[in-house]
């Protein structure tokens, strides 16, 4: 008598998956908008609330730091408590924190609200990305879904600058925060009937020591970098906070190595391809966040454009990312992620390097637009394959934390990038003022600071491209095999 092994049937595709993608897209757009919308409003916020040049970066960093340092914990909470449930909780908390920011009357109140936004974004973002991973199991459909996600990740930042310009000029900078409330409410009502719940099974204990050491360590790292602007890189405060961060982050890695239920399973980041994606995402965050911030200041402080005009001038960036993300979603299943994304890095590096030529007399058409077009087309080719590679070979149990690592890498990169490059810009501007015997910074001094940061950003993006092409080796066949395995 013979017997045959039964082959398990593939998991049936969620019939509401495309509606769920719309909901996820709304939430992702809100997160990305909020990360950039403040950049265009920051000169008005700074003047209204009396914030110093050294402290202005906290309007961005308070959000990205809380967001990035808590993302790993947020990813685990989404895995264990239920991704849909955490998604809705994140939307609710984000709306309330945004309302607090919209009502801010002091810099302390503003920075606190930005921190709270970051806390709830740390729940929302990994839940959103992991929902894409577990909802779309077919490689072509997943590529399209990541195409939407990638377009929003890159293009949404520029849309935020446009929206921030409109709200700041015609209403008030307060509405740059209040606008999140109706968006979040809409997403909540659409999520309830259209998003399917999913959660991890098996070991679902939380790694509290890991969460504490990672969060405090990352905070000390960014705070130490910000202290360098006032105290210098050799200053006591700078060295102390940086040293504490190094110790705590090493302790975190030791805890994760020994833990039976790690916050960050090291197998996720030590896999060659995923590790390359995470490292590249970190350096992209450094370059991209700072580019938006300093070009916004160049528009308003040097060229004297209004907030609305400044925002509208970023529209080509949104269009370029949307176009190239759509192209990337078609190229990914055909050619695999390695060279598609490397091409994007080459374009982004060339685009960033063109900013180094800026002078106070530069015009938008000749000085800014070519860079915006090249960078936007490059970023679309980067984001889509990078997101797919970051979740390559990750089972449902770890989908949330793998998504969180990707977001953490980019957000912490953004936090460190803004803090580090703001320090570089301020120092270069101050040196120019002293060497030219100026009473206060003029346009030439400001541009000296900006172009110095663009040199650093160009080198950082080039290094990210090198990391990517060296570490990422998966092919289109590997992606297809991974999708087949995920269906059983």
N, C-alpha and C positions, 0 to 999 in steps of 0.2 A: 504494500500500500504506500503510495507516495503522497506527499503533501507539498503544497506551494506556499510561499510566504506572501502574505497579503501586503500590498503596497499601499501606504497611507494616502488618502486623497488630499489634494491640495486644499488649503484653507480658502473658503469661498471669499471672493472679493467683497468688500463692504459696498453695498449699493449706494450708500450716501457719501462715498469717499470724496467726490468732487464738490459736493456741498460743504463737507467738512473742511476741504482745502480753502474754500472761500472764507470760512470763519477763521481758520488759522492764519490766512493771509491778512485779514483785518487786524488781528492781534499783533502779528509781526510788523505790519506797517506802523501801528501805533508805537511799538517799542522803538523802531528805527527813527520814526519821526521825532520822538521825544529826545532821542540822543543827539539830534542835529538841530532841532528847532530852536534850542536855546542859543546856539552859536550866533544866529543872525540877530537874536534879541539881546545878546549879552552886552553890547555897548549901551543900549538903553537901560537895561537892568543895572549895569555898573554905575551909570550916572544917577539913576533914580535912588538907589539904595546906598550910594556912597562907598562902593567896594573898591579896594586898591587894586593896582595892576598885579601885584603878587598874589592876591587872594581871588582874583576873578576866575581863575581856572577851577576853583572849587564848585562853581555852578555846573561845570561839566564833570569834574572828577568825583564829587560826592555821589553822583548818580552811577557813573561807571565803576567806581570802586566798590560800592555796596553791591551793585549788580554782579560784577565779576568775582568778588571774593565769596559770595554766597551761592553762586551758580551750582557748584558741585553738590552742596547740600540740597538745593532746590531740585536738581535732577534726581537725586535719590528719593526725595519726598514724592516727586511725581511718579517714579517707578513703583513705590511701595503703597502710597495712599490712593493711587488711581490718577491717571494722566488727565482725564476729563475733569475730575473733581478739582485737582490742583490748578488746572487751566482756568476754571471759573473763579476760584478763590483769588488767583493772581490778577485776573481782570478786575475783580471787585476792589481789591486793595490798591491796585494801581490807580483806579478812578478816584478813590478817596484821597490818596497821597497827592494826586494832581490837583484836586480841588484845594488842598492845603497850600500848595505852591502858588496857585492862582490868587489866593488871598494874602500872600506874604507881604509884610510891610517892613521887614528888616532882613538883613543878609543872613542872620542866624536862622530865621524862620524859613527862608528860601533854601538854604543849604540842608536844613533838616528835612524839608519836604522832598528834596532831590534824593537824599539818602533813602527815605521811605519808598520812593518810586523805584529805586534800585533794588530794594529788598523784595518787593512784589514782582518786579520784572525777573528776578532770579527764580521765582516760582513759575512764572508764565512762559519764559522763553524756552527752557528745556522741555517743558510739557508740550509746547507747540511743535518743536522740531521732532521730538520723539513720536508724536502722533502721526507726522508724515511718514516716518520710518515704518511704523507698525501698520499703518492704514494702506500704504501702497506697496504691494509685494512684487508686482511686475516691473522689470527693469525699465521698460520704455515709459510706463506711466509714472514710475518714481522719478525718472529723469525730468519729465515734464513738471512734476510737482516741485522738485528741487529747482527747476528753472524759474518757477513763480517765486519760490522762496529767495533764490539768489537775486532776482530782479528787484525784489522789495528790499533786500538787505543792502544793496548798493544804491539803487535808484531812489529808494525811500528817504535816504539821507538828504539827497538834493531836494526832494519834494518838501521835506521838513524845512529846509532853508527858505523855499518859496513861500510856504504857508506862514512861517515865522515872520517873513517880511510883510506879508499882507496884514496879519494880525497886529504886528507892532506899529505899523504906520497908520492904519485906519481905525484901530481899536486901542489896544494897549498890550504891553508885553505880558500882562497877567493872563490874557486869553491864550497865550502860547501853552499854558498849562491847563486851563479850563476846557480847552477843545478836546482833551482826552476823555472827559467824562461821557459825553454822548457816544463817542466811538466805542468805549468800553461797554456801555450799556447795550448798544446794538450787538456787539459780539457775544455778550452773555445770552441774550435772547435767541440768537441764531445757534449758539453752541448747544443749548439744552436739547433740541430735537435732532440735531444733525451730526454731532460728534459722538462716536462710540467709545465707551469706557474700556480701558485696558490697564492692567497692572502686572507687576512682576510676581512670581510665585517662588516659594522656597525660602531661602535666607533673606529675611527682610528687617534685620536689625540695623539701627542707625549707629554710625561711627561719630559719637559726640567729640571725643578728643581730637580726631582728625579735623572735624569741622571748626573747632576752636583754634587750633594751631594754624590751619590754612587761612582762615579769615583774618586773624590778628597779624599773621606774618605778611600777608599781602597788603594789609592796611599800612603796616610799618614801612614796607618797601616804597609805596607811593608817597606816604607822608615824608619819608626821609628825602626823597628826590625833590619834593616841593620846598623843603627847608634849605636846599642848596642855593636857591635864588637869593635868600636873605643872609644866610650864614656862610655860604661857600661850601664847596665839596669837602673841605677839610674841617668844617665847623663841627663843634661837639654834638649838636643836635642831629646834624646830617649823618655823621658817622654812627652815632648811637642807634638811631632808628634803622639804618641800613644793616647794622650788625645784628640787631634783634631780629630783623626780618629773615636774614640768612639762617640764623640759629633755628627759628621757629619753622621755617620751611624744610630744613633738614630733619627736624623732629617729626614734621608731618609725613615726610617720605618714609621715615623709619616706622612710624605708626601704621602706615598703609601696608608696608612690607610684612609686618607682624600680625595685623588684624585678620580675624576670620570673617569679618563683614566690613571691608574697607569702604570709606567714602569714595575713594578713587582706586578701583582695582588696577594695579600697575600693568596687568596684561593689556588693558585698553590702550594705554599710552606707549607701551614698549613695542607693540606691533609696529613694524617698520613703516607701513603706509599710513596708518592712522597717526603715528607720531609725526610724520612729515606734514600731514594736514594740520595738526594742532600747532606745530611750530610756525608754519607758514601763516596760519590765521593770526597768531600772536603778532608777527611782524607787520602783517597787513593792517591790523588795528592801530599799531604805532603810526604808520604812515598816513592812513586814510583819515583818522580822527583829527590829527593835527593839521592836515591839508585844509579841511573844511573850516577849522577855527581861524587859521592865519589868513586864508584868502578872504574870509568874511571881514576880518579886520582891515585887510588891504583895501577892500572895496569901500568901507565906510570911513576909516581913519585917514587913508591916503588919497583915494580918488574922490572922497566925499559923496559917495552915492547914498541914497536913502535906503532904509532897511528893505523896502519893497523892491527897489531896483536891484539891490544886491541879491535878494532871493531869486528874482526872475533870471538873473544871469547864470544861475546854477541849473536852469532847466535842461540845457543840452546834456548835462551829466546824467540826469534821470533818463532821458531818451536813449542815450548811448548804452547805459547799463541794461535797460529793458531789451533793446535790440540784440546786444551781444549775449545776454542771458538766454534769450530764445535760440540763438545760434548754438550756444554751448549745450543746451538740452538736446539738440539734434546731433551734435558732434560726439557727445559723451558715449552713447551706446555703440557708435561706429568706430571710434578711435581710442576709447579709453581716456582716463583723466590726465595722464602724465604730460603729454605735449600740448594738449588743448590749454591747460592751465599755464604751462611755461610760456606759451605764446602770449597769454594775458599778462604775465609778469613782465615780459620784454616791453610790451606796449605801455604798461603802467610806469615802468622805470623811465622810459623815454619821456613820457608825459610829465612826470614829476621833475625830471632834470630841466625841463624848459622853464619851470618857475624860477630857477636860480638866476635867470637873466633879468628878472623884474627890476624896474627902476621907478621912481615916483612919476616919471613921464610915460610909463607904459600904458598902452590902451588895451581895452578889453579884447578887441578883435585880433590884434597881433600878439599881445602878451599873455592873455589868459585862455582864450577860446581853444587854440590848438592843444594846450595841455589838458583842458577839460575833456575834449573829444577823445584824445588818446587814452587818458586814464579811465574814462567811463567804459570804453570798449574793452579795455584790458580787464577791468574789474568784473564785468559780466562773465568773461571767460574764466575768471578765477573762482568766483563764488560758487557756481553750480557744481563743477567737478570737486571742489574742495569740500563742500557739504556732503556729497555722496561718498567721498573717500573717508571722511571722518567717521562715518557709520558703517564702513565696510567690515563685514564679518562679525558684527555685534548682534547677539541674540536679543530677544525681547526683554530678558531680565535686566540687561544693562543698557537698553536703548536710551533711557532718560539721562543716565550719567554720561554716556558717550556724547549725547547732544549737549549736555552741560559743559563738558570739557571744551568742545568747539566754541561755544559762546564765551566760556571763561577765558579762553586764549585770546579771543578778539577783544573782549571788554577790558581785560587786564592790560592787554597791549595798548588799548586806547587810553586807559587811565595813566599808565606809565608814560606813554607817548606824549600825552597832553602835558603832564607834569614835567617830564624831562625836557621836552622841546620848548615849553613855555619858559623854563629856566634858562635854556640856551638862548632863546630870543631876547629875554629881558637882559641877560648878561651882555649879549652882543650889542644891543641898543645902548646900554649904559656905557659900555666901553667906547662906542662911537661918540657919545655925548662928551665924555671926558677928553678923548683925543682931539676933538674939534672945538673944545672950549665953548660948548653950547650951554645955555641956561636951562633948557629943557629939551626933550626929544622932539625933533622935527620929522618931516616925511622921510628924509634920507636916513635918519637914525632908525626909524621904524622898519623901513625896508631892509636895512642892514640886518636887523634881527630876523625878519621873515626869511630872507634868502639864505641865511645861515642855517635855519631849521630845514629848509628845503634841500640843502646839500646833505644834511644828516638823513632826511627822509628818503632821498634817492638811494643812498648807500644801504639803508635798512631794507627797502623793497628789493634791491638787487640781491642782497643776502637771502631774503625770503625765497626768491626764485631759485637761487642755487640750492637751498635746503630742499625745496620741492623736487627738483629734477634729480637730485642725488638719492633721496630717500623713497620717493613714490615710484613703485615699479609695477603696480597692478595693471592689467590689460582689460580690454572689453570682454574677453572670455572669462576673466576672473569675476568681473561684475555680474555676468550672466549666471555663472555657477553659484555665486552667492545668493542670487535671487531664487534660484531653484531650491537651494537648501532651505531658504527662509520660508518656503511654502509648506514644508512638511513638519 
